[in-house]
Structures are given as structure tokens and as C-alpha cells.
């Protein structure tokens, strides 16, 4: 039973398109995250969402927007995709605000 | 500025050849140091959390240690299935995680 699941796993799309990545966690955690992992393998936090409080990494373009319909879901919507958005996006969750984070398997986004 | 540096970038070992991975950090108010394992095409998988200098944690062939400036992940008699990228992260006083770039470990049979 997958703890943190995200879809799609692979996404190839053209510049300028709008796309969404969905994430669900069944761990009962109160905090969810979106991370971006670039080609050099650095993990960079994009957003954290805890009990309706959204914390945004100020370096994230406003083309990226998280949407949380409920505590178990945090979707990532991206407008006007650019070539530089190509990366792996990881959804994650934690119970204690970040001490132990559980990651999904990642969504490979390629913008062409 | 908070920073995490992992070394080496890549490490190739023969099966059974023990070694250590390093994670050096500077952080304001260490809230914890975390080790994760990442397999190709997968998300990072939690291994250990260390909270204070002198603390040690073990899991199978892995042992993590912590000082005030760095952490080591010791791997004893590794097997090919230990091949992965090992990521280190530190939690700061603002409850943010700062990640290193990882060490890619390859164990040859």
C-alpha cells in the first residue's frame, strides 16, 4: 500500500502548456510538500502545506501553484511551462513538521 | 548561510570493502541531521535522524554518526544492493531542511 503516491510518473509536454501533478498520502500526516530535484540531484523545497497554512519558497515562480482539496492531497499546477521547468518533482509528507519526511516516487517532467 | 556539503560525489567499492561517506554542515540551530537513500527512478527513503553530537544510529550494514560539524555514514562489508545515492539533510531553527547533493555509491560484485 503506497504511502505517498503521485501521478503521472512521466509527463512530456510542450512549452506554454498548463499541467498538473496530483499527490495523495495515506499516512494521516498533517504536512505535505512539493520538492524539485534538478539534474545535479539537489532537492529544493517549493512549498509546504500544513493545516491550511501555505509556506512558499520565494524563489518559486508564481506559475507554480499548489492546491490542497483536503489534508491528504496536495496537487501541483504549473502554468505556461518553460524548458527550465524540466525536472523531477517529488511530493512528500510528514507528521511532525519535517523531522521525518516520506517521499513519493517522483514525477518526471520534460518540457519540449 | 546554512549549507550542506557531501563528499565524495561518487564512490566505487568492491563488495565487502568498508568505507564512509561524509556530510559537512553549517547551520543556525541544528534541529536534526537526516540521512536518506535514493535508488534510481525512486524517491528518497528515510534512513536515520541524528539530533546531537556523539549520537549514533545503526541499520544493517549502515551506521551514522554525528559531530558538531559533520556526519559520517559508515558502510561495513557492503553488498551490491547497497548501491544507491545517499542524501544528507539538516533541519535548521526555521524548520527548513537543507539538502546536500548526495553521494552516489556503487558496489561492484
Interface residues (C-beta under 8 A of the other chain):
Chain A: X4 X40 X41 X42 X43 X44 X45 X90 X92 X97 X98 X99 X100 X101 X102 X103 X104 X105 X106
Chain B: X31 X32 X34 X41 X42 X43 X44 X45 X46 X49 X85 X87 X89 X91 X95 X96 X97 X99 X101 X102
